[in-house]
């Protein structure tokens, strides 16, 4: 996640009176609107097809 934008959105969420999970949801949702996608940690190509060869 672009850290500078994340910090800016956290400040904006605080100014709107959001905190905790609601602030996180605001940041996540706004980042998704900009086209950002979360990384898939631990995801390997073909991992689901393992054993079906």
QUIJOFEN-V298730 format. One record per backbone hydrogen bond with DSSP energy under -0.5 kcal/mol. NH is the residue of the N-H (numbers start at 0). CO is the residue of the C=O. If there is no record, write none. Layout:
# QUIJOFEN-V298730
[[NH;CO] [NH;CO]]
This chain:
# QUIJOFEN-V298730
[[5;1] [6;2] [7;3] [8;4] [9;5] [10;6] [11;7] [12;8] [13;9] [14;10] [15;11] [16;13] [17;12] [21;18] [23;19] [24;20] [25;21] [26;22] [27;23] [28;24] [29;25] [30;26] [31;27] [32;28] [33;29] [34;31] [35;30] [40;38] [42;39] [43;41] [46;43] [49;46] [51;48]]
